[in-house]
């Protein structure tokens, strides 16, 4: 039976594509394949009666081609502070079970074909959207940080926003420069590649807000 759940929080992604990520414009990945990591920290969340506030989730991934061709591999990393009930709730949400076709986790359930054994570990998740800086660290597994894109001529911060009114992961994201290294089952070392930072709000039917509601809630330009 479908469970009632909510996640509102901070989202970040890193991938092997050039800054700006052609995949978000329906183009092929820069390198032909796509690898990197995604993560989110839950500011407010629940699954039925299980509180999820404050927990973080990270996952490294690899796709041999553009992600819509599937054959993806993923390694989930779950906040070690999660109780057994919270782990069960998170895995239920991440599985895409009982979620409509075209929603975020349902899509991932289709394009991810191999899931590595999950890691339960401490997750450092630092995130400042106004300064366009973030940091994720999982001991002996993942180290990543984001910083503003810099103009190659003037060295000034370059402000770039991706707007996807009909998006399935987020409506709007700050594009930043990403540096990420994974020494776990899916290995990569990304230097000044694409990274996105976004406020997110997801539920059983996908993104909770329309783009107009998103702008009112989070006060973005």
N, C-alpha and C positions, 0 to 999 in steps of 0.2 A: 504494500500500500504506500502511496506517495506520502512523503513527509514534508512538513512545512519548514522552510529554512530561509535565512537571510544572511547575506554578507555585505557589509559596508566597510570600506577601508582604502588602503593605499596599495597601488599596483605598480610593478616595475618589470620590464623585460629587457633582455640583452640578446642580441643575435649577431651572426657572422656577416650580415649585410652591411653595405655602405651606410653612412649617416642618412637618415630619412627613410630607410627600409622600403625598397621597391615592392615588396610583398603587399604592403598596405595600399598600394596603388594598382594592385592586380597584375604586377609584373613578376618575372621570375626572380629567384634569389640571386644576389650578386655573384656568389661563388658556385651557383648551380645547386648546391645543397644548403641546408639551414641547420645551424646548431647554436645552442646558447642556453639561457635559463630564463624562467619566469618566477615571480614571487609576489606574494601579497601578505600584508599584515591586517588583521581584522580589528577594526576599531569597535564595531558593533556587529554582533552576529549570534545566531542561534540555529539549532536544528531541533524542531519540536521543543522539548523542555531543556535541552542541553545548551548551556551558555558557551559561546565561542570567543568572547571578547578577549583581545590581547594576544591571540595566537597567531603564529606566522607559518606560512607554507611556502616551500621553494621546490622547483622541479627543473632538472636539466633535461635537455631534449636533443634529438638528432633526426633530421629528415633527409633522405638521400636526394630528394628533388623538392619542388615546391610543395608546401604542406598539404595542398588539396589532392596530391597524388598519394597521400597516406604513407604507409610503411614506416611510421614514426616509432622511435624508441624514447622512452621517458624514464627518468629516475626520480621518484618523489622523495622529498625530505620534509619531515613533519617535526614541528616544535616538540622537543622532548618533554615540555611541561604538560602536554596534553594528557588528560586522563583516558582510560580505556573508552569511556562513553564519548569523549570528545574525538578520539581517534576514529571510532566507528562513525560518528556524524560526519567528520571531514572526508573519510573515504566514501561514504554514501554520496556526498555532494560532488566530489571529484569524479566519481564513476559515471556521472551523467544519467544515472538511473531515474526513470519516471519524468525526465525532462523533455520538452518538445524538440522536434527536429529543428536545427538551426540555432539553438542556444549554445552558449560557450562550452560548457562541460559535455554536452551531448556531442558536439562536433569533435572535441578532443577524444571522446570515447570511440569515435569512428576512425579518426586518422592515426591514433596511437595503436600500434599492433603489438608492441613488446613493452612490458613494464618491468623494470628491474626491482629487486627487493627493496622496500622502503628503508630509509635511514631515519632514525629518531635521534635528534641531536639539538644542541643549543643553536639558535639562529639569531645572529645580530642583524637587525633591520633598522637602518637609519634612513630618513626620507624627508627632504625639505623641498617642496615643489617651487616655492618662491625663489629659492636660491639655485634651483635646478641641480641639486646634489643629492646623492644617495649612496648607501653602502650596505652590502649584504656579505655576511661571513658565516660560514659553517666550518668549524675546525676540521682540518684534514680532508676537506671535500670541496668547498667553494669559497672563492674570494672575488668580490666584484665591487666596483664603484662607478658612479656616474658624475659627470661634471658638465658645465655649460660647453656647447660647441663654440669654438673661437674662430673669429674671422682670420684667415691666413695672411691677410695684408695688414690689418690694423691691430690684430690680437684682441679686439673687443669681443665681448660675449655676443653670440649670435642666437637670437630668439626664434625658434621654429616650432609651430604648433601643427599637429595633425588633427583635423576635424573629420569625424565619421558619424554624421547624424544617424545613419542606419547601421552603425557598427555592432559587432557581436561580442567584443571584449570590452571596449570603452567607447565613449562618444568623442572624447577629446583628450589628447596627450601632449605633453611637452617632449619634444625630441632633444636628446642630450647625447653626449659622447660617452660611450661605455667601454669599460675595461673589465674583463671577466676571465677567470681561470678556474677550471674544474679538474680535479685530480681523482674524481670518483669513477664509476663505471662508464660514464660518457665524458670523455676528456676533450678539452679545448683550451685555447689561450687566445683571447680576443683583445686586440689593442686598438683603441679609438674606433670602435665599430658602433653600430646602431644601438640606441637604448631609448626606451620610452617610459615616462612617468605619468600616472593618471590616477585620479579619484575613481573608484568603482563602487557600484551598488548592484548586486546580483541576487536573484531569487529563482524559484523553480521554473519561472517562465522567461528567464534571461535577464537582460538589463532592466532595472526597476523603473528608470526614469526615461522620458523622452529627452531629446537634446535640449529643448527649451526648459524643461524641469531641471535638467542637469545644471544649466547655466544659472538658474535661480538658486539652486541649492548650494553650489560650490563657488559661485561668484566669479567665474572665469570670464575673460573678455569675449 
